[in-house]
């Protein structure tokens, strides 16, 4: 049985966003050197600086397996517009198409968008199904992750995500990524700033898709506290970072405090989701 054009489009877009259609090019060691010890980092930075003056770049070739690409295990991220892999993109598609088909009310949001790939895909699904009455919200600082506040959020005491410069992607760059796919329009709404400052008063009504990708305890808890009550029964809550201790603890604490007992379903090695019970 032949696939419909809209499904062919979405399948191609998944592979494009996740950069699985091409071999992964070498990565720039001047940009992705956080895992090196200080001496090697200094040496590579100096060599990289000298090479860049001659329009060359110091790179490292990586051998990636199909499983790593399928499950979004490429770290540091390379050339894709998303780092979540095909399985988590397929989960987004399943959830979005379910709420469209079953007419579950509400818009979509992702908290923590990086280069915007997951939200680009959400917008593409709306376009493929000719849905023009839902919005896709992108909540992000567009400046990277905040430094931990261990006095207020002990679960983030050892978190180092704030030090990874490659996680800071500007709103302008994300907007340009939407433009590349002809998907930037008034159904795409940006909420710029750290979650604690923006989400309490964000102009959001009902949600049917709540996707959290904030990595940290604070980011995850603040998003749940301010957005989960807006999730329509029958909508989906997706957690991208359940393999990270801080995010996992925040999810478990929030669910325990609010008596949420819907079964958590696994997507892959780090992604999970559940469907909010209908009343």
N, C-alpha and C positions, 0 to 999 in steps of 0.2 A: 504494500500500500504506500503510495507516494505521500510525502509530507506536504502540508499546505505551505504556501509561500510565506505566511507569517511565522511559521515554525522554522522554516529554513533560515529566515532572517535572524530569528532569535538564537538559533544554534550557531550560526556564523558569528554573531555578535559576542556570544559567550567565549568562543575560542579566540576572537580578536582581543577582547578586553583582558583576558587572562594570558595572552601572548603564547598560546599553545600551538599556533599554526607554524611557528618558526623555531629554529634552534635558539637557545638563549645565548645572546652575545656575551663576550667578556664584560666584567664589571669594572668600573673605575675605582681603583684603590685609593685615589685621592679623596673620593666621596664616601666609600664604604670601607673604612679602615678601623671602625670602632672596636672590633674584636681582637685587634693586634695588641701586643704588649707595648708599653710606652716607647721603648727604644725603637722597635720596628715601625711604629706609627710615625715617629719623628723622621726616621730614615726615608720611609716611603713618601712622606709629605714633602721632604726636601727634593727627592728625585722627581716626584710628580710636578713640583713647582718649576724645576729646571726644564722638564720636558714640555710643559705647557707653554713656556716661552718660545719654544720651537714648534708649537702647534702639534705636539704629540701628547698622548695620555698613557699613564702607567695602568695596565689592566691585568686582571686575573681571569683565566678561563675556568668555567665551572662545568662539571659533568652532572647533569640533573636527570633523575629517572622520571619515567612517565607518571609514577605514583606521586612523586613530589609535585609535579606540575598539576596533576588532577586534584590533589588535596590541598593545594596552596601552601606547600612547605618550603617555598623558595624564600630564603632569608639570608642576607638582606634582600629586599625586593629589587627586581631588575627593571625590565622594560615594559611590563604590562601596565594597563590603567587600573588594575585591581590586583591585589595579592591574595585574594581569598580562594582562588582555584575554581575548577569547574563544578565540583560537588556543591559548594555553597552557593554558586550562581544558580544551579539547578534548583536548590531549595528555595531561593528567592522566587524563581519562576513558578514553582509549584504553589507557594503561598499566595503570590499575587494573583495568579490565574484562578485560584480557589475563591478568594474574596470577590473577584470580579464576577465569576460564574454564580456564586451564591448571594451576590448583592449585599455583602457585609459592608456597612457604611464606614467611611473614614478614609483619610489620606494616608500617605506613607512617609516614614522618616527613618533616616540613619543618623546615629550620633557617633561621629568619628568617621570621616569619609575618605581620607587620604587623597588619592588622585580622582576620586569620584566614580570609579568604575561600577560599584554596586548600584549607586543611584542612577547612573546613566542607563544601566540595564533595567531598573524599575521603570524609568521613563520610556524606554524602548518598548517594554511590554504593554504599557498603556497605549502607545502609538500603534502597535501591531493589532491591538484589539479595538482601536478607535474609541478609546475612553478619554473624554475631555472634561470630566467633572471631578477629577481627583488631582491632588498636588503631590509632588515629591519634595519633602523638606530635607535639606542638608545642614546638619548642625555640626560645627567644627570651629576651633579657634583659628584654623588656617595659619597657625604659627607653631605647630607642634603641641606636645603634651605639657601640662603644667608640672612644676616641681612638686614632689610629694609634700604633704602637710601631715607628718606623722603624729603630731599632737592631737589633731582632730580626726585623722584617718589612719590609725595604726596599721591597717592592712596594706598601706602603701609605703611603709617605712623603707623598704629596700628597692623600690621601683626605680629603674634607670631609663625609662622610655623618654624622659625629657631631654636626655643627652644625645638622642639620635636625630641629627639634623635632617636626615633624609625623610623623616616622618612629617616635617613641616612643609606643606604644599599650599601655596597661596590660593586665595579665592579666584584670582584672575586666571591662574593655571587651570583650576578645576572648570571654570566657565569655558575656557578655551577647549578643554577636553570634550565638554558637551557639544561645543560647536563643531568639532571634528566629525561627530556623528549626526549632525543636523538635529539636535535634540534640546537645544537651549531655547526655552520659551517661557511664557508666564505660568506654566504648570510646574516650574522648577523654582524653589524658594530657598534662599541661603539665609542661615541664622549664624552670624559670625560672633565668636567669643567663647570663653570658657563656659562650660555647661552651668556651673553654679551662678553665673551672671546672666545667662540668656534663657535657659529653659523655664525658670519659674514664671516668666511673663511672656513666653513665646506665643505668637498669634496662631495657636494651633487648637482646633476643635477636636473632632473625633478622629481617631486613627484606626486603621485596620491592619497596618504593618508597622511594627516597632522593631527596628533592627539596631542593636547596640554593639558598637565596636570601639569602646573607649579604653580598653586595655587595663585600666586601673580600678581599684575599689571605689575611690571617690567618683570617678567619671561614670561608672556603672550604677552606683547607688543614686547619684543625683538624677540621672536619666530615668531610672525606674520610679523614683519618688514623684517626679514631675510629669511623667508621660504615661506610665502604666495605667493610672486611673482613667486616662483618655482612650485607652484601647477598647474598642467595641467588642462585646462578647461575640465569639466566632472569629475574631482577629488573631493574628500570630505575633508572638514575641520571640525574636531570634537573637541569640547571644553568640557573637563571633569568637569570644575570647575565653571560653569555658576551661581551656587548658591552663590559663594563667591564674595563679592563686588569688590575686586580689579581685579580679572580676568574678571568679567562681564564688568566692566567699560573699561578695556583695549580693549576687543572685540568690544564694542560699539564705542569707540573712533576711533579704526582702521577702522572699516567699514564706519563710517561717513566721515573720512578724505579721504578715497579712493573710495567713492561712491559705496560701495558694497551693493546691495539691494536684493540679494538672500534671500529667506525666511528662517529664523531660525526654525528648527524643533526640538521639544522636544524628548528626549530619555527617561528620567525619571526625578526625582526631581532635578538633578543637571547637567546632561549631555545634550548637544545640538549639532546639526550639521547643515551644509548646503552644498549643492553641487555647486561648482564653475560653473558659466554659461559657456556653450560652445560658442565659437566665431561664 
